[in-house]
């Protein structure tokens, strides 16, 4: 898997109790600007994928869960009112070990708004440690199999789900 720094939403973001690890919805450090204010389609060509990679095992003082959501929005500020493209659902902190990876294929048939990013929704308890990297890629090398995503508001791309 080749990474392009310009296509990363989060680059080794450290989850810390009291800030990035608090029970809340956290917006990715960076959002990708598609450079068009009007809604647009990604279209044909090679599939574009979004990924989540756990760089350092997550820990919690309790039974925290994290739901990673790939979202898009018409505005940049906190990703405005985001539209959820795909979601992992709540993942127990015990599953978020170093090397855990989930990958989505962006829908070709859905209309995307100007900005794309990732939300990290932490629930139940705080995350006390861990690092995560998220972004866009054009291919994957290997993968830890994860549950199928809950597609919200768009059709699953052909051959959809996790790749």
C-alpha positions as CSV (number, residue, x, y, z in Angstrom):
1,X,0.0,0.0,0.0
2,X,1.5,3.3,-1.1
3,X,0.7,6.4,0.9
4,X,0.5,10.0,-0.3
5,X,1.0,12.5,2.5
6,X,-1.4,14.9,0.7
7,X,-4.2,12.3,0.9
8,X,-3.9,11.5,4.6
9,X,-6.7,12.7,6.9
10,X,-4.8,11.7,10.1
11,X,-1.1,10.9,10.2
12,X,-0.3,9.0,13.4
13,X,-2.8,11.0,15.5
14,X,-2.1,10.2,19.2
15,X,-5.3,9.4,21.2
16,X,-5.0,11.0,24.6
17,X,-7.4,11.1,27.5
18,X,-8.9,14.5,28.0
19,X,-8.5,15.6,24.3
20,X,-8.3,13.4,21.2
21,X,-9.3,10.4,23.3
22,X,-12.3,12.0,25.1
23,X,-15.8,10.6,24.7
24,X,-16.9,12.8,21.8
25,X,-16.9,13.1,18.0
26,X,-13.5,14.0,16.7
27,X,-12.9,15.4,13.2
28,X,-9.9,14.3,11.2
29,X,-6.9,16.6,11.2
30,X,-7.2,17.2,7.5
31,X,-10.1,17.1,5.0
32,X,-9.5,16.5,1.3
33,X,-10.8,19.4,-0.8
34,X,-12.2,18.1,-4.1
35,X,-11.9,21.7,-5.5
36,X,-15.4,21.9,-6.7
37,X,-18.2,23.6,-4.7
38,X,-20.9,21.7,-6.5
39,X,-21.6,18.1,-5.8
40,X,-19.5,15.8,-8.0
41,X,-19.1,12.1,-8.9
42,X,-15.8,10.3,-8.7
43,X,-16.7,8.5,-11.9
44,X,-15.0,5.6,-13.7
45,X,-11.4,4.6,-13.5
46,X,-9.4,2.9,-10.8
47,X,-11.2,2.5,-7.5
48,X,-10.4,4.9,-4.7
49,X,-10.2,3.6,-1.2
50,X,-10.3,5.1,2.3
51,X,-8.4,3.3,5.0
52,X,-8.0,3.3,8.8
53,X,-4.8,1.9,10.3
54,X,-4.2,1.4,14.0
55,X,-0.5,2.3,14.4
56,X,-0.3,1.8,18.2
57,X,-2.7,-0.3,20.2
58,X,-5.6,1.6,21.7
59,X,-6.2,1.4,25.5
60,X,-8.9,2.5,27.7
61,X,-9.6,2.7,31.4
62,X,-12.9,1.0,30.7
63,X,-14.8,-0.5,27.7
64,X,-14.5,2.3,25.2
65,X,-15.7,1.9,21.6
66,X,-14.7,3.8,18.5
67,X,-16.8,4.3,15.4
68,X,-14.8,5.5,12.4
69,X,-17.0,7.3,9.7
70,X,-15.9,8.3,6.2
71,X,-17.9,11.5,5.7
72,X,-18.2,14.4,3.2
73,X,-19.5,17.9,3.6
74,X,-20.2,21.1,1.6
75,X,-18.2,23.1,4.2
76,X,-14.8,22.7,5.8
77,X,-15.4,24.0,9.3
78,X,-15.6,20.8,11.4
79,X,-16.8,19.2,8.2
80,X,-20.0,21.2,8.5
81,X,-23.1,18.9,8.5
82,X,-21.4,15.7,7.3
83,X,-23.0,13.1,5.2
84,X,-21.8,9.6,6.2
85,X,-20.5,7.6,3.2
86,X,-19.5,4.5,5.3
87,X,-19.1,3.6,8.9
88,X,-17.3,0.8,10.8
89,X,-19.9,0.8,13.5
90,X,-18.7,0.7,17.2
91,X,-15.5,-1.2,17.5
92,X,-14.5,-2.4,21.0
93,X,-11.1,-0.9,22.1
94,X,-9.8,-4.5,22.7
95,X,-10.0,-5.0,18.9
96,X,-8.1,-1.9,18.0
97,X,-4.6,-3.4,18.2
98,X,-1.5,-2.3,16.2
99,X,-1.9,-3.5,12.6
100,X,-5.7,-3.5,12.6
101,X,-6.8,-2.1,9.3
102,X,-10.1,-1.4,7.6
103,X,-10.6,-0.3,4.0
104,X,-13.6,1.1,2.2
105,X,-14.1,1.6,-1.6
106,X,-15.6,5.0,-2.3
107,X,-18.9,4.7,-4.1
108,X,-18.7,5.5,-7.8
109,X,-22.4,6.1,-8.2
110,X,-22.9,8.4,-5.2
111,X,-22.5,12.2,-5.4
112,X,-19.8,13.6,-3.2
113,X,-19.7,17.0,-1.7
114,X,-16.6,19.3,-1.7
115,X,-14.8,18.0,1.4
116,X,-14.0,14.4,2.5
117,X,-12.8,13.4,5.9
118,X,-13.0,11.0,8.8
119,X,-14.9,11.2,12.1
120,X,-13.7,9.3,15.1
121,X,-16.7,8.8,17.5
122,X,-15.5,7.7,20.9
123,X,-18.2,6.3,23.2
124,X,-18.7,4.7,26.6
125,X,-15.3,5.6,28.0
126,X,-12.1,7.6,27.1
127,X,-9.3,6.3,25.0
128,X,-6.1,6.6,27.1
129,X,-3.5,5.7,24.4
130,X,-3.1,4.7,20.8
131,X,-2.3,6.1,17.4
132,X,-4.3,6.1,14.2
133,X,-3.6,7.0,10.5
134,X,-6.5,7.5,8.0
135,X,-6.5,8.6,4.4
136,X,-7.1,7.7,0.8
137,X,-5.2,5.1,-1.2
138,X,-5.5,3.4,-4.6
139,X,-4.6,-0.1,-3.6
140,X,-4.1,-2.4,-0.6
141,X,-1.3,-4.9,0.1
142,X,-2.8,-6.9,3.0
143,X,-5.8,-6.6,5.2
144,X,-7.2,-7.6,8.5
145,X,-10.7,-8.7,7.7
146,X,-13.3,-6.5,9.3
147,X,-17.1,-6.5,9.3
148,X,-18.9,-5.1,6.2
149,X,-19.5,-1.4,6.5
150,X,-22.9,0.1,7.2
151,X,-23.5,2.0,3.9
152,X,-25.6,5.1,4.7
153,X,-27.4,7.1,2.1
154,X,-25.5,5.7,-1.0
155,X,-25.6,2.4,-2.9
156,X,-22.8,0.0,-2.1
157,X,-20.3,0.1,-5.0
158,X,-20.3,-3.0,-7.2
159,X,-18.4,-5.6,-5.4
160,X,-19.0,-3.3,-2.4
161,X,-18.1,-3.6,1.2
162,X,-14.6,-4.1,2.6
163,X,-11.9,-5.1,0.2
